[in-house]
Each structure stands twice: as C-alpha cells, then as structure tokens.
Amino acid sequence: MTQPPARPPLPSDDKRWKLVNATMRRNGYAGHALIETLHSVQDAFGYLDETSLRFVAASLDLPVSKVFGVATFYHIFMLKPKGRHTCVVCTGTACYIKGAGGLIEGLQEHYGIDPGETTGDDRLSLLTARCVGACGLAPAVVVDGEVLGKQAADTLVATLEELS
C-alpha cells in the first residue's frame, strides 16, 4: 500500500493558511483544484506571492512552473498587492476601437505605471480586461467595481484624482 505524499507545513502561523489548506483538503489535494486553490489564496491574502505559489505547488504535487503558468495566464490573479483603488480598462474590440489605447496611454503618462502595476504609493492599480461586457459604453473602464462609460483620458484621470 502506497502512502500519500507528505504535505508541506503551512508557510506561517497566519490563520488564513488554514482556509487555503481546507480548500485543498476538500478537493483531496488534487491537481485539478489548482484554480480553486489559487482563488482561495488570493481571497485570503489579496494576491499570490512566490511563497504561496510554491506552497500550493508542493501541496498539490504540481511543478512550480505549472502553478506560476496558471497564475500568470488568468488576468484575475494578482502577483503583487493591489492599490487602494483599481482602474480596469476594457481592451475588448469595441472599447479598443473607441479609444481604450488612449486611455491606457493617458494613465501611463499621468501615473507612470503600466497595466498590471501599482503606483509607488499603493494608491492605484492599473489593470486591463479583455471585455467588461459594456460594449455600448465604449470605451469603458471599471473603477473600484463601478463601470464608467464613454471615457476620455483627461476625464478618467480627473475621476481617479478625486478618489481619496
């Protein structure tokens, strides 16, 4: 009779790791639970760091490269802490044609960050999405969960500057 592989110790005494471990245990530490486990880590900690990716890989008996590949493939996963505010620029076809590129350029110039980055003061994270489902409002952005349509770079920057 073969023994199941030994599970790695939790990375720290932080109680949030117990929630992550419960997700993996509920799924029998199976590799097919990778995405659910990554969601669990991100829900608990706000993002996926190298420690969490290595812990998940060891716990699910998967190569770190596979775990990192999944974490970087899906745009919903964050590898760095998010800022206090988030701005997601839709880059779907309708939004792109109507000026999403100009929105991104305006934000890059004003804040000095690229999509996927957070300002040095952790005030704003700039993200992109393939589609936010608001094509009639193109170009659309989502600021802190609120969809804003028919945006121009200068008005978007003004809106973001009003945030505390």
DSSP file with accessible surface (Angstrom, degrees, kcal/mol):
  #  RESIDUE AA STRUCTURE BP1 BP2  ACC     N-H-->O    O-->H-N    N-H-->O    O-->H-N    TCO  KAPPA ALPHA  PHI   PSI    X-CA   Y-CA   Z-CA
    1    1 A M              0   0  234      0, 0.0     2,-0.3     0, 0.0     0, 0.0   0.000 360.0 360.0 360.0 127.9    0.0    0.0    0.0
    2    2 A T        -     0   0  135      1,-0.0     0, 0.0     0, 0.0     0, 0.0  -0.620 360.0-128.1 -87.1 143.8    1.5    3.3   -1.0
    3    3 A Q        -     0   0  168     -2,-0.3     3,-0.1     1,-0.1    -1,-0.0  -0.629  26.6-109.9 -85.1 143.5    1.5    6.3    1.3
    4    4 A P        -     0   0   94      0, 0.0     3,-0.1     0, 0.0    -1,-0.1  -0.385  50.2 -86.8 -66.3 152.2    0.1    9.6    0.1
    5    5 A P        -     0   0   68      0, 0.0     2,-0.1     0, 0.0    56,-0.0  -0.295  49.8 -99.9 -61.1 146.5    2.8   12.2   -0.4
    6    6 A A        -     0   0   96     -3,-0.1    -3,-0.0     1,-0.1     0, 0.0  -0.447  36.5-126.3 -66.9 137.3    3.7   14.2    2.7
    7    7 A R        -     0   0   87     -2,-0.1    52,-0.1    -3,-0.1     3,-0.1  -0.682  24.3-115.3 -85.2 139.2    2.1   17.6    2.9
    8    8 A P        -     0   0   36      0, 0.0    -1,-0.1     0, 0.0     2,-0.0  -0.347  36.5 -98.6 -69.7 154.6    4.4   20.6    3.4
    9    9 A P        -     0   0  114      0, 0.0    50,-0.1     0, 0.0     0, 0.0  -0.354  48.9 -88.3 -67.9 155.2    4.0   22.6    6.6
   10   10 A L        -     0   0   59      1,-0.1     8,-0.0    -3,-0.1     3,-0.0  -0.357  37.1-120.1 -60.3 144.1    2.0   25.8    6.4
   11   11 A P  S    S-     0   0   52      0, 0.0     2,-0.3     0, 0.0    -1,-0.1   0.773  85.9 -11.8 -61.5 -26.6    4.2   28.8    5.4
   12   12 A S  S    S-     0   0   51      2,-0.2     5,-0.1     0, 0.0    -2,-0.0  -0.940  75.0 -94.0-158.7 178.2    3.4   30.6    8.6
   13   13 A D  S    S+     0   0  158     -2,-0.3     2,-0.1     4,-0.1     5,-0.1   0.426  74.9 132.6 -81.7   0.2    1.0   30.6   11.6
   14   14 A D    >   -     0   0   53      1,-0.2     3,-1.8     2,-0.1     4,-0.5  -0.349  60.2-137.2 -54.3 125.2   -1.3   33.0    9.8
   15   15 A K  T >> S+     0   0  155      1,-0.3     3,-1.0     2,-0.2     4,-0.9   0.737  96.8  74.2 -62.0 -21.5   -4.8   31.6   10.2
   16   16 A R  H 3> S+     0   0   99      1,-0.3     4,-1.8     2,-0.2     3,-0.3   0.818  85.8  64.3 -63.4 -27.2   -5.6   32.4    6.6
   17   17 A W  H <> S+     0   0   13     -3,-1.8     4,-2.9     1,-0.2    -1,-0.3   0.839  94.8  59.5 -65.2 -29.4   -3.3   29.4    5.6
   18   18 A K  H <> S+     0   0  129     -3,-1.0     4,-2.2    -4,-0.5    -1,-0.2   0.879 103.8  50.8 -65.6 -35.1   -5.8   27.1    7.3
   19   19 A L  H  X S+     0   0  110     -4,-0.9     4,-1.7    -3,-0.3    -2,-0.2   0.917 111.7  46.9 -66.0 -42.8   -8.5   28.4    5.0
   20   20 A V  H  X S+     0   0    0     -4,-1.8     4,-1.9     1,-0.2    -2,-0.2   0.936 112.3  49.9 -63.2 -45.7   -6.3   27.7    2.0
   21   21 A N  H  X S+     0   0   30     -4,-2.9     4,-2.9     1,-0.2     5,-0.2   0.880 106.2  56.4 -62.0 -37.3   -5.4   24.2    3.3
   22   22 A A  H  X S+     0   0   28     -4,-2.2     4,-2.7     1,-0.2    -1,-0.2   0.892 105.0  52.6 -62.5 -37.7   -9.1   23.5    3.9
   23   23 A T  H  X S+     0   0   12     -4,-1.7     4,-1.1     2,-0.2    -1,-0.2   0.935 112.6  44.0 -62.0 -45.6   -9.8   24.2    0.2
   24   24 A M  H  <>S+     0   0    0     -4,-1.9     5,-3.2     1,-0.2     6,-0.4   0.916 113.8  50.0 -66.9 -42.1   -7.1   21.8   -0.9
   25   25 A R  H ><5S+     0   0  142     -4,-2.9     3,-2.2     1,-0.2    -2,-0.2   0.920 105.8  56.6 -62.4 -43.1   -8.1   19.1    1.6
   26   26 A R  H 3<5S+     0   0  157     -4,-2.7    -1,-0.2     1,-0.3    -2,-0.2   0.821 111.0  45.1 -58.3 -29.7  -11.8   19.4    0.4
   27   27 A N  T ><5S-     0   0   36     -4,-1.1     3,-1.2    -3,-0.4    -1,-0.3   0.198 119.4-109.7-100.1  14.3  -10.5   18.6   -3.1
   28   28 A G  T < 5 -     0   0   54     -3,-2.2    -3,-0.2     1,-0.3    -2,-0.1   0.770  59.6 -76.0  67.2  26.8   -8.3   15.8   -2.0
   29   29 A Y  T 3 <S+     0   0   40     -5,-3.2     2,-0.3     1,-0.2    -1,-0.3   0.827  87.0 163.2  51.9  34.7   -5.1   17.7   -2.7
   30   30 A A    X   -     0   0   26     -3,-1.2     3,-1.9    -6,-0.4    -1,-0.2  -0.607  49.1-127.6 -88.3 145.4   -5.8   17.0   -6.4
   31   31 A G  G >  S+     0   0   30      1,-0.3     3,-1.8    -2,-0.3    -1,-0.1   0.785 105.0  69.8 -60.2 -28.5   -4.1   19.0   -9.2
   32   32 A H  G 3  S+     0   0  154      1,-0.3     3,-0.3     2,-0.1    -1,-0.3   0.660  90.0  64.3 -67.4 -10.3   -7.5   19.7  -10.8
   33   33 A A  G <> S+     0   0    2     -3,-1.9     4,-2.7     1,-0.2    -1,-0.3   0.251  70.0 109.2 -93.4  13.8   -8.2   22.0   -7.8
   34   34 A L  H <> S+     0   0    8     -3,-1.8     4,-2.8     1,-0.2     5,-0.2   0.931  77.8  44.1 -58.1 -51.8   -5.4   24.4   -8.7
   35   35 A I  H  > S+     0   0   63     -3,-0.3     4,-2.5     1,-0.2    -1,-0.2   0.936 114.9  49.1 -63.9 -42.9   -7.5   27.3   -9.9
   36   36 A E  H  > S+     0   0   82     -4,-0.3     4,-2.1     1,-0.2    -1,-0.2   0.914 112.3  49.7 -61.3 -39.9   -9.9   27.0   -6.9
   37   37 A T  H  X S+     0   0    0     -4,-2.7     4,-2.4     2,-0.2    -2,-0.2   0.925 109.2  50.6 -65.8 -42.6   -6.9   26.9   -4.6
   38   38 A L  H  X S+     0   0    1     -4,-2.8     4,-2.7     1,-0.2     5,-0.2   0.904 109.6  51.4 -63.2 -38.9   -5.3   29.9   -6.2
   39   39 A H  H  X S+     0   0   63     -4,-2.5     4,-3.0    -5,-0.2    -1,-0.2   0.915 108.5  52.3 -60.5 -42.0   -8.6   31.8   -5.8
   40   40 A S  H  X S+     0   0   17     -4,-2.1     4,-2.0     2,-0.2    -2,-0.2   0.919 110.4  47.1 -61.5 -43.4   -8.6   30.7   -2.1
   41   41 A V  H  X S+     0   0    1     -4,-2.4     4,-3.0     2,-0.2     5,-0.4   0.945 114.3  46.7 -63.2 -47.2   -5.1   32.1   -1.6
   42   42 A Q  H  X S+     0   0   23     -4,-2.7     4,-2.5     1,-0.2    -2,-0.2   0.895 111.2  51.6 -66.2 -38.0   -6.0   35.4   -3.3
   43   43 A D  H  < S+     0   0  134     -4,-3.0    -1,-0.2    -5,-0.2    -2,-0.2   0.896 116.5  41.9 -61.5 -38.5   -9.2   35.7   -1.4
   44   44 A A  H  < S+     0   0   20     -4,-2.0    -2,-0.2    -5,-0.2    -1,-0.2   0.898 132.1  19.2 -76.5 -41.3   -7.3   35.2    1.8
   45   45 A F  H  < S-     0   0   45     -4,-3.0    -3,-0.2     2,-0.2    -2,-0.2   0.537  96.4-119.3-111.5 -13.0   -4.2   37.4    1.1
   46   46 A G  S  < S+     0   0   33     -4,-2.5     2,-0.3    -5,-0.4    36,-0.2   0.213  86.1  22.6  94.0 -17.0   -5.3   39.7   -1.7
   47   47 A Y  S    S-     0   0   67     -6,-0.3     2,-0.6    34,-0.1    32,-0.2  -0.968  81.3-100.9-166.1 173.6   -2.6   38.4   -4.1
   48   48 A L        -     0   0    1     30,-3.5     2,-0.2    -2,-0.3    -6,-0.0  -0.937  37.5-176.4-111.7 114.9   -0.4   35.5   -5.0
   49   49 A D     >  -     0   0   56     -2,-0.6     4,-2.3     1,-0.1     5,-0.2  -0.496  43.6 -95.6-101.3 177.5    3.3   35.8   -3.9
   50   50 A E  H  > S+     0   0  124      1,-0.2     4,-2.6     2,-0.2     5,-0.2   0.902 122.8  54.9 -61.6 -39.8    6.1   33.4   -4.6
   51   51 A T  H  > S+     0   0   77      1,-0.2     4,-2.4     2,-0.2    -1,-0.2   0.933 110.1  45.7 -59.5 -45.0    5.7   31.7   -1.2
   52   52 A S  H  > S+     0   0    1      2,-0.2     4,-2.7     1,-0.2     5,-0.2   0.906 111.7  51.3 -68.7 -38.7    2.1   31.0   -1.8
   53   53 A L  H  X S+     0   0    9     -4,-2.3     4,-2.4     1,-0.2    -1,-0.2   0.922 112.6  46.1 -64.0 -41.9    2.7   29.7   -5.3
   54   54 A R  H  X S+     0   0  130     -4,-2.6     4,-2.6    -5,-0.2     5,-0.2   0.900 112.5  50.8 -67.3 -39.5    5.5   27.3   -4.0
   55   55 A F  H  X S+     0   0   11     -4,-2.4     4,-2.7    -5,-0.2    -2,-0.2   0.936 111.8  46.9 -63.2 -45.4    3.2   26.2   -1.1
   56   56 A V  H  X S+     0   0    0     -4,-2.7     4,-2.6     2,-0.2    -2,-0.2   0.934 112.1  51.1 -62.6 -43.6    0.3   25.4   -3.5
   57   57 A A  H  X>S+     0   0    2     -4,-2.4     5,-2.8    -5,-0.2     4,-0.5   0.946 113.7  43.7 -59.6 -47.4    2.7   23.6   -5.9
   58   58 A A  H ><5S+     0   0   53     -4,-2.6     3,-0.7     1,-0.2    -1,-0.2   0.910 114.7  49.7 -65.7 -40.2    4.1   21.4   -3.1
   59   59 A S  H 3<5S+     0   0    1     -4,-2.7    -1,-0.2     1,-0.2    -2,-0.2   0.870 117.5  38.7 -67.9 -38.0    0.7   20.7   -1.6
   60   60 A L  H 3<5S-     0   0    6     -4,-2.6    -1,-0.2    -5,-0.2    -2,-0.2   0.373 110.0-121.0 -94.2   4.9   -0.9   19.7   -4.8
   61   61 A D  T <<5 +     0   0  121     -3,-0.7    -3,-0.2    -4,-0.5    -4,-0.1   0.922  66.9 136.6  54.5  49.0    2.2   17.9   -6.0
   62   62 A L      < -     0   0   34     -5,-2.8    -1,-0.2    -6,-0.2    -2,-0.1  -0.901  62.7 -96.3-120.4 153.8    2.5   20.1   -9.1
   63   63 A P    >>  -     0   0   78      0, 0.0     4,-1.8     0, 0.0     3,-0.6  -0.417  29.2-127.1 -65.6 143.2    5.5   21.7  -10.7
   64   64 A V  H 3> S+     0   0   54      1,-0.2     4,-3.1     2,-0.2     5,-0.3   0.877 110.0  61.9 -58.0 -35.4    6.0   25.3   -9.6
   65   65 A S  H 3> S+     0   0   92      1,-0.2     4,-2.4     2,-0.2    -1,-0.2   0.883 103.3  48.1 -61.0 -37.6    6.2   26.2  -13.3
   66   66 A K  H <> S+     0   0  111     -3,-0.6     4,-2.4     2,-0.2    -1,-0.2   0.931 113.0  47.1 -68.4 -43.9    2.6   24.9  -13.9
   67   67 A V  H  X S+     0   0    0     -4,-1.8     4,-2.5     1,-0.2    -2,-0.2   0.942 115.1  46.0 -63.5 -45.3    1.3   26.8  -10.9
   68   68 A F  H  X S+     0   0  103     -4,-3.1     4,-2.1     1,-0.2     5,-0.2   0.912 110.8  54.5 -63.9 -40.1    3.1   30.0  -12.0
   69   69 A G  H  X S+     0   0   32     -4,-2.4     4,-1.7    -5,-0.3    -2,-0.2   0.915 111.0  44.0 -60.6 -43.8    1.9   29.5  -15.5
   70   70 A V  H  X S+     0   0   27     -4,-2.4     4,-1.8     1,-0.2    -1,-0.2   0.927 112.5  52.7 -67.1 -42.8   -1.8   29.3  -14.4
   71   71 A A  H  < S+     0   0    1     -4,-2.5     6,-0.2     1,-0.2    -2,-0.2   0.839 115.6  40.3 -63.8 -32.5   -1.4   32.3  -12.1
   72   72 A T  H  < S+     0   0   69     -4,-2.1    -1,-0.2    -5,-0.2    -2,-0.2   0.719 109.6  59.6 -90.2 -20.2    0.0   34.4  -14.9
   73   73 A F  H  < S+     0   0  120     -4,-1.7     2,-0.5    -5,-0.2    -2,-0.2   0.923  96.1  65.1 -72.5 -43.9   -2.3   33.2  -17.6
   74   74 A Y  S >< S-     0   0  102     -4,-1.8     3,-1.5     1,-0.1    -1,-0.1  -0.702  73.1-150.1 -88.4 123.4   -5.5   34.3  -15.9
   75   75 A H  T 3  S+     0   0  105     -2,-0.5    -1,-0.1     1,-0.3    53,-0.1   0.671  89.4  72.3 -66.9 -16.6   -5.8   38.0  -15.6
   76   76 A I  T 3  S+     0   0  105      2,-0.1     2,-0.3    -3,-0.0    -1,-0.3   0.778  81.6  85.8 -71.2 -22.5   -7.9   37.7  -12.4
   77   77 A F    <   -     0   0   13     -3,-1.5     2,-0.5    -6,-0.2   -30,-0.1  -0.622  67.2-154.0 -84.9 134.7   -4.9   36.6  -10.4
   78   78 A M        -     0   0   17     -2,-0.3   -30,-3.5     1,-0.1     4,-0.1  -0.910  13.5-170.1-108.3 131.6   -2.6   39.3   -9.0
   79   79 A L  S    S+     0   0   64     -2,-0.5   -29,-0.1   -32,-0.2    -1,-0.1   0.439  78.0  42.6 -97.8  -2.3    1.1   38.6   -8.3
   80   80 A K  S    S-     0   0  119    -34,-0.1   -32,-0.1   -31,-0.1   -31,-0.0  -0.959 102.2 -85.1-136.1 156.3    1.5   41.9   -6.4
   81   81 A P        -     0   0   66      0, 0.0     2,-0.1     0, 0.0   -34,-0.1  -0.307  48.6-119.1 -61.2 142.0   -0.7   43.6   -3.8
   82   82 A K        -     0   0  105    -36,-0.2     4,-0.1     1,-0.1    36,-0.1  -0.479  25.9-110.4 -78.5 156.0   -3.4   45.8   -5.3
   83   83 A G        -     0   0   11      2,-0.3    40,-0.3    -2,-0.1    41,-0.1  -0.211  36.8 -95.9 -74.0 173.8   -3.6   49.5   -4.7
   84   84 A R  S    S+     0   0  151     38,-2.5     2,-0.3     1,-0.1    40,-0.2   0.825 114.2  33.8 -61.0 -31.4   -6.3   51.1   -2.6
   85   85 A H  E    S-a  124   0A  25     38,-1.6    40,-2.4    37,-0.2     2,-0.4  -0.941  74.9-153.3-124.8 149.8   -8.1   51.8   -5.8
   86   86 A T  E     -a  125   0A  26     -2,-0.3    58,-2.2    38,-0.2     2,-0.5  -0.961   5.4-167.2-124.6 142.2   -8.3   49.8   -9.1
   87   87 A C  E     -aB 126 143A   0     38,-2.6    40,-2.9    -2,-0.4     2,-0.6  -0.979   7.0-169.1-127.0 114.3   -8.9   51.0  -12.6
   88   88 A V  E     -aB 127 142A  27     54,-2.7    54,-2.4    -2,-0.5     2,-0.5  -0.931   7.6-156.5-107.5 116.3   -9.6   48.3  -15.1
   89   89 A V  E     -aB 128 141A   0     38,-2.7    40,-1.9    -2,-0.6     2,-0.3  -0.822  17.0-129.8 -94.0 125.1   -9.5   49.5  -18.8
   90   90 A C  E     -a  129   0A   3     50,-2.2    40,-0.2    -2,-0.5    50,-0.1  -0.577  23.2-177.3 -73.3 131.4  -11.5   47.3  -21.1
   91   91 A T        +     0   0   49     38,-3.2    39,-0.2    -2,-0.3    -1,-0.1   0.094  35.4 132.7-116.7  21.4   -9.5   46.3  -24.2
   92   92 A G  S  > S-     0   0   13     37,-0.3     4,-3.3     1,-0.1     5,-0.3  -0.143  75.6 -92.0 -63.3 169.9  -12.2   44.4  -26.0
   93   93 A T  H  > S+     0   0  113      1,-0.2     4,-2.7     2,-0.2     5,-0.3   0.918 124.3  45.2 -55.5 -52.1  -12.8   45.2  -29.7
   94   94 A A  H  > S+     0   0   36      1,-0.2     4,-1.9     2,-0.2    -1,-0.2   0.936 117.8  44.1 -60.7 -45.1  -15.5   47.9  -29.2
   95   95 A C  H  4>S+     0   0    2      2,-0.2     5,-2.2     1,-0.2     4,-0.3   0.898 113.1  51.5 -67.9 -38.1  -13.5   49.7  -26.5
   96   96 A Y  H ><5S+     0   0  151     -4,-3.3     3,-1.4     3,-0.2     5,-0.5   0.944 110.9  47.4 -64.7 -44.8  -10.2   49.4  -28.3
   97   97 A I  H 3<5S+     0   0  131     -4,-2.7    -1,-0.2    -5,-0.3    -2,-0.2   0.883 111.8  51.8 -63.1 -35.0  -11.7   50.9  -31.5
   98   98 A K  T 3<5S-     0   0  137     -4,-1.9    -1,-0.3    -5,-0.3    -2,-0.2   0.357 134.8 -75.8 -89.1   4.9  -13.3   53.7  -29.5
   99   99 A G  T <>5S+     0   0   31     -3,-1.4     4,-1.7    -4,-0.3     3,-0.3   0.664  78.1 139.8 120.2  19.3  -10.0   54.7  -27.7
  100  100 A A  H  ><S+     0   0    0     -5,-2.2     4,-2.4     1,-0.2     5,-0.2   0.887  79.3  58.6 -59.8 -35.2   -9.0   52.3  -24.9
  101  101 A G  H  > S+     0   0   21     -5,-0.5     4,-2.6     1,-0.2    -1,-0.2   0.904 104.4  50.1 -61.0 -39.9   -5.4   52.6  -26.1
  102  102 A G  H  > S+     0   0   36     -3,-0.3     4,-2.5     2,-0.2    -1,-0.2   0.856 108.0  53.6 -66.9 -33.6   -5.5   56.3  -25.5
  103  103 A L  H  X S+     0   0    3     -4,-1.7     4,-2.3     2,-0.2    -2,-0.2   0.943 110.5  46.4 -63.9 -46.3   -6.9   55.8  -22.0
  104  104 A I  H  X S+     0   0   25     -4,-2.4     4,-2.8     1,-0.2    -2,-0.2   0.932 112.6  49.8 -62.3 -45.2   -4.1   53.5  -21.1
  105  105 A E  H  X S+     0   0  113     -4,-2.6     4,-2.6     1,-0.2    -1,-0.2   0.913 110.2  51.0 -60.8 -42.4   -1.5   55.9  -22.6
  106  106 A G  H  X S+     0   0   14     -4,-2.5     4,-2.4     1,-0.2    -1,-0.2   0.904 112.6  45.7 -62.3 -40.6   -3.0   58.8  -20.6
  107  107 A L  H  X S+     0   0    2     -4,-2.3     4,-2.8     2,-0.2     6,-0.5   0.888 111.6  52.4 -69.7 -38.5   -2.9   56.8  -17.4
  108  108 A Q  H  X S+     0   0   59     -4,-2.8     4,-1.9    -5,-0.2    -2,-0.2   0.928 112.8  45.0 -61.6 -44.5    0.7   55.7  -18.1
  109  109 A E  H  < S+     0   0  159     -4,-2.6    -2,-0.2    -5,-0.2    -1,-0.2   0.928 118.8  41.3 -65.8 -44.6    1.8   59.3  -18.7
  110  110 A H  H  < S+     0   0   98     -4,-2.4    -2,-0.2    -5,-0.2    -1,-0.2   0.910 129.8  24.7 -72.6 -43.6    0.0   60.6  -15.6
  111  111 A Y  H  < S-     0   0   36     -4,-2.8    -3,-0.2    -5,-0.2    -2,-0.2   0.568  94.1-129.8-101.2 -13.6    0.8   57.9  -13.1
  112  112 A G     <  +     0   0   63     -4,-1.9     2,-0.3    -5,-0.4    -4,-0.2   0.812  67.7 115.7  69.8  29.7    4.0   56.4  -14.6
  113  113 A I        -     0   0   10     -6,-0.5    -1,-0.2    -5,-0.1    -2,-0.2  -0.926  55.3-138.7-129.7 155.5    2.7   52.8  -14.4
  114  114 A D    >   -     0   0   79     -2,-0.3     3,-2.0     1,-0.1    12,-0.3  -0.683  48.1 -71.0-102.5 163.0    1.9   50.2  -17.0
  115  115 A P  T 3  S+     0   0   49      0, 0.0    12,-0.3     0, 0.0    -1,-0.1  -0.254 124.5  31.5 -53.8 137.2   -1.1   47.8  -16.9
  116  116 A G  T 3  S+     0   0   41     10,-3.8     2,-0.2     1,-0.3    11,-0.2   0.375 103.4 104.1  92.8  -2.3   -0.6   45.3  -14.2
  117  117 A E  E <   -C  126   0A  69     -3,-2.0     9,-2.4     9,-0.5     2,-0.4  -0.697  58.5-142.4-111.8 165.4    1.3   47.7  -12.0
  118  118 A T  E     -C  125   0A  30     -2,-0.2     7,-0.2     7,-0.2    -4,-0.1  -0.940  31.6-100.8-124.1 143.6    0.5   49.8   -8.9
  119  119 A T    >   -     0   0   11      5,-2.6     3,-2.3    -2,-0.4    -7,-0.1  -0.222  37.0-108.6 -60.3 156.1    1.7   53.3   -8.1
  120  120 A G  T 3  S+     0   0   86      1,-0.3    -1,-0.1     2,-0.1    -2,-0.0   0.776 121.0  53.2 -59.2 -27.6    4.6   53.6   -5.7
  121  121 A D  T 3  S-     0   0   99      3,-0.1    -1,-0.3     1,-0.0    -2,-0.1   0.324 111.8-120.9 -90.8   8.7    2.3   55.0   -3.0
  122  122 A D  S <  S+     0   0   94     -3,-2.3   -38,-2.5     2,-0.2   -37,-0.2   0.723  78.7 123.1  59.8  25.1    0.0   52.0   -3.4
  123  123 A R        +     0   0   34    -40,-0.3   -38,-1.6     1,-0.2     2,-0.4   0.862  69.6  22.2 -83.2 -36.6   -2.9   54.4   -4.3
  124  124 A L  E     -a   85   0A   5    -40,-0.2    -5,-2.6   -41,-0.1     2,-0.5  -0.993  54.9-161.2-141.6 134.5   -3.8   53.0   -7.7
  125  125 A S  E     -aC  86 118A   0    -40,-2.4   -38,-2.6    -2,-0.4     2,-0.5  -0.947  15.8-150.6-109.7 132.2   -3.5   49.7   -9.6
  126  126 A L  E     +aC  87 117A   1     -9,-2.4   -10,-3.8    -2,-0.5    -9,-0.5  -0.918  25.3 165.9-104.3 123.6   -4.0   49.8  -13.4
  127  127 A L  E     -a   88   0A  33    -40,-2.9   -38,-2.7    -2,-0.5     2,-0.3  -0.864  23.3-144.3-129.8 164.4   -5.3   46.7  -15.0
  128  128 A T  E     -a   89   0A  37     -2,-0.3     2,-0.3   -40,-0.3   -38,-0.2  -0.912   8.8-162.1-125.9 158.4   -6.8   45.6  -18.3
  129  129 A A  E     -a   90   0A  23    -40,-1.9   -38,-3.2    -2,-0.3   -37,-0.3  -0.990  26.2-130.3-137.4 146.5   -9.6   43.2  -19.2
  130  130 A R  S    S-     0   0  157     -2,-0.3     2,-0.3     1,-0.3   -37,-0.1   0.828  93.4 -11.3 -65.5 -32.2  -10.4   41.6  -22.5
  131  131 A C        -     0   0   74    -39,-0.1    -1,-0.3   -40,-0.1   -42,-0.0  -0.881  46.1-168.4-166.2 136.1  -14.0   42.6  -22.1
  132  132 A V        -     0   0   43     -2,-0.3    -1,-0.0    -3,-0.2     9,-0.0   0.323  52.9-112.2-107.4   3.3  -16.1   44.0  -19.2
  133  133 A G  S    S+     0   0   65      1,-0.1     3,-0.1     2,-0.0    -2,-0.0   0.790  89.7 107.1  76.5  27.3  -19.5   43.5  -21.0
  134  134 A A    >   +     0   0   17      1,-0.1     3,-2.2     2,-0.0     4,-0.1  -0.278  28.2 147.1-129.3  49.2  -20.3   47.2  -21.6
  135  135 A C  G >   +     0   0   75      1,-0.3     3,-1.6     2,-0.2    -1,-0.1   0.819  69.1  60.9 -59.7 -33.1  -19.7   47.5  -25.3
  136  136 A G  G 3  S+     0   0   68      1,-0.3    -1,-0.3    -3,-0.1    -2,-0.0   0.659 104.6  50.9 -68.3 -14.3  -22.4   50.1  -25.7
  137  137 A L  G <  S-     0   0   73     -3,-2.2    13,-4.1    12,-0.1    14,-0.3   0.196  96.9-168.1-104.3  13.3  -20.5   52.3  -23.3
  138  138 A A    <   +     0   0    8     -3,-1.6   -43,-0.1    11,-0.2    11,-0.1  -0.173  66.7  40.7 -58.0 142.0  -17.1   52.0  -25.1
  139  139 A P  S    S+     0   0    9      0, 0.0    12,-2.2     0, 0.0     2,-0.3   0.516  90.2 176.8 -78.1 135.0  -14.5   52.9  -24.2
  140  140 A A        -     0   0    0      9,-0.2   -50,-2.2    10,-0.2     2,-0.3  -0.767  13.8-176.7-108.4 149.5  -15.4   51.5  -20.7
  141  141 A V  E     -BD  89 148A   0      7,-2.4     7,-3.2    -2,-0.3     2,-0.5  -0.937  20.3-138.1-134.9 158.9  -13.4   51.3  -17.5
  142  142 A V  E     -BD  88 147A  25    -54,-2.4   -54,-2.7    -2,-0.3     2,-0.6  -0.978  18.5-171.0-120.4 115.5  -14.2   49.8  -14.1
  143  143 A V  E >  S-BD  87 146A   9      3,-2.6     3,-2.3    -2,-0.5   -56,-0.2  -0.941  74.7 -24.9-110.0 115.6  -13.1   52.0  -11.2
  144  144 A D  T 3  S-     0   0   71    -58,-2.2    -1,-0.2    -2,-0.6   -57,-0.1   0.865 129.3 -47.4  49.3  41.3  -13.4   50.3   -7.8
  145  145 A G  T 3  S+     0   0   66      1,-0.2     2,-0.5   -59,-0.2    -1,-0.3   0.358 114.7 115.2  87.8  -5.0  -16.1   48.0   -9.2
  146  146 A E  E <   -D  143   0A 129     -3,-2.3    -3,-2.6     2,-0.0     2,-0.4  -0.859  62.9-132.6-103.9 126.4  -18.1   50.8  -10.8
  147  147 A V  E     -D  142   0A  69     -2,-0.5     2,-0.4    -5,-0.2    -5,-0.2  -0.599  22.0-170.8 -78.8 128.0  -18.5   50.7  -14.6
  148  148 A L  E     -D  141   0A  32     -7,-3.2    -7,-2.4    -2,-0.4     3,-0.3  -0.985   9.7-158.7-119.3 128.7  -17.8   54.1  -16.3
  149  149 A G        +     0   0   24     -2,-0.4   -11,-0.2    -9,-0.2    -9,-0.2  -0.616  59.4  22.2-109.8 166.5  -18.6   54.5  -20.0
  150  150 A K  S    S-     0   0  141    -13,-4.1    -1,-0.2    -2,-0.2   -10,-0.2   0.893  82.0-179.5  50.1  51.7  -17.6   56.8  -22.8
  151  151 A Q        -     0   0   32    -12,-2.2     2,-0.3   -14,-0.3    -1,-0.2  -0.468  22.7-161.6 -85.6 151.2  -14.4   57.8  -21.1
  152  152 A A     >  -     0   0   43     -2,-0.2     4,-2.6     1,-0.1     5,-0.2  -0.920  32.9-113.5-122.2 153.9  -11.6   60.1  -22.3
  153  153 A A  H  > S+     0   0   31     -2,-0.3     4,-2.6     1,-0.2     5,-0.2   0.909 113.9  48.7 -57.3 -45.1   -8.2   60.1  -20.8
  154  154 A D  H  > S+     0   0  118      1,-0.2     4,-2.1     2,-0.2    -1,-0.2   0.912 113.9  45.0 -67.0 -39.3   -8.4   63.5  -19.2
  155  155 A T  H  > S+     0   0   67      2,-0.2     4,-2.4     1,-0.2    -1,-0.2   0.881 112.6  52.2 -71.8 -34.2  -11.8   62.9  -17.6
  156  156 A L  H  X S+     0   0    0     -4,-2.6     4,-2.6     2,-0.2     5,-0.2   0.939 109.9  48.1 -65.7 -44.4  -10.7   59.5  -16.4
  157  157 A V  H  X S+     0   0   21     -4,-2.6     4,-2.5    -5,-0.2    -2,-0.2   0.927 111.4  51.1 -60.7 -43.1   -7.6   60.9  -14.8
  158  158 A A  H  X S+     0   0   49     -4,-2.1     4,-1.3    -5,-0.2    -1,-0.2   0.921 109.9  49.9 -61.4 -42.0   -9.7   63.6  -13.2
  159  159 A T  H  X S+     0   0   47     -4,-2.4     4,-0.6     1,-0.2     3,-0.4   0.934 112.5  46.9 -61.1 -44.5  -12.1   61.0  -11.8
  160  160 A L  H >< S+     0   0    2     -4,-2.6     3,-1.0     1,-0.2    -2,-0.2   0.866 107.4  56.5 -68.1 -34.4   -9.2   59.0  -10.4
  161  161 A E  H 3< S+     0   0   89     -4,-2.5    -1,-0.2     1,-0.2    -2,-0.2   0.792  99.8  60.9 -68.3 -25.4   -7.6   62.1   -8.8
  162  162 A E  H 3< S+     0   0  159     -4,-1.3    -1,-0.2    -3,-0.4    -2,-0.2   0.693  84.1  98.1 -74.6 -17.7  -10.9   62.7   -6.9
  163  163 A L    <<        0   0   45     -3,-1.0   -78,-0.1    -4,-0.6    -3,-0.0  -0.449 360.0 360.0 -69.9 144.3  -10.5   59.4   -5.1
  164  164 A S              0   0  115     -2,-0.1    -1,-0.1   -80,-0.1    -2,-0.1  -0.267 360.0 360.0 -71.5 360.0   -9.0   59.6   -1.7
